[in-house]
Amino acid sequence: MTDSGQAATDRDRPTRDGPGPVRRYARRASALADRFHPWGLVLGLFLGSKIVLTVTGVVATVAGRSVPGIPPLDRAQMWGQQQEISPHRAVNMWFAWDSFIYDGLARASLTGDWTGFAFPLLYPFLGKALAVVLGGNTAIALLVISNIAFLGMLYYAYRLGERLLGDAGGARRFTTYLVLLPTAFLFQAALTESLFLCLTLACFYYAERRRWLLVGVIGFFLGTSRSVGFLVAVPLALVLLQQHRYRLGPRTLWRYVRTGWPLLLIPAGWLTFMAFCRWKGGDWFAYKKAQEAGWSIRMQNPLPVLIEGLSNGRPADAARVWLAVVVLVVVLAGLRRAWFPYLVYALIMVAVPLSMGPPVYKSLLRYLLAVFPVALVLARWTRERTADVWLSAAMALLQGGLFVVWLAYWTHFII
């Protein structure tokens, strides 16, 4: 053996203190690669979907200008608001309805009157903070936040998919199907969908890793992102119970308290918003009254609301409710016993919007985006390459059709 070959062998030879330097460096490099390897897929899905949707949106808008009645009279005002944000269709098409309210809240001064009690604080306040470095442009700040959250959502989806499905292929399919859900283009819009799901997936991922303090910290912000956010504490608590095999004894109960107390930070996030309502509006439940006055939202039994949507004679309502039924059937049929917390989460994310009453029909397709376990089931069912390809193609076509409808005409069919 040559001197150089012997030296290389000596460097790689284990010592009493542990493996040789070469092996240590190799292990560190492998650990680093394992930590960052999802980003290739994440960036590919992010950029690919953005390019495809942007081109589709611009083409659909140009083509729609020659069609009589587009935009309809009740949508013309929204198109004017979009032009005020940016003259470029590739930018302004990502703003619709609630986006302008969030922009107004991001620009509002905390020292003046506050009127947007129906909307939780996290998203507009993040926009307010980011706008400081963007020359005060709160609208673009909100759009940037949504897209950063979209990236984070994809990352945590992949990581959670790895843990639940057990392999990189399943994680890839799960992440891809999230991007291909019927209204997943809303993840890129100036709305709360990507932020909410990013925080939700992060909570479940760290819960599966038993990092409960991190779950609580992230969960606090989740609780300020949407009214339904604090309810995610329920399935997360089930993850904790599952990790201890649902044992109920004096010692186990103390272990639950000692380990899972950070879960209390999730409802604390919503209580913080209620305290804000009390401070600015003089009423802890100002958000509830604002929703009742603005959209006639009143909590009720979700089952009659679901039945009414199927039988009220309005095809648009029936189509949206039938999609909710399909989502429920998929998660009920496909979630394993070990995934019981995710089944509970899915049921909450379908039942709570329906409990708002008939006004929710217009936004039901938007709210169903939060039901990420449906993509988990689809990823488990499509282990064969052929099934994966066909399902991906069908979902992409459905989303493309809904995206064109959303842009060109019936925006309120989706939000």
Disulfide bonds with the S-S distance in Angstrom:
none
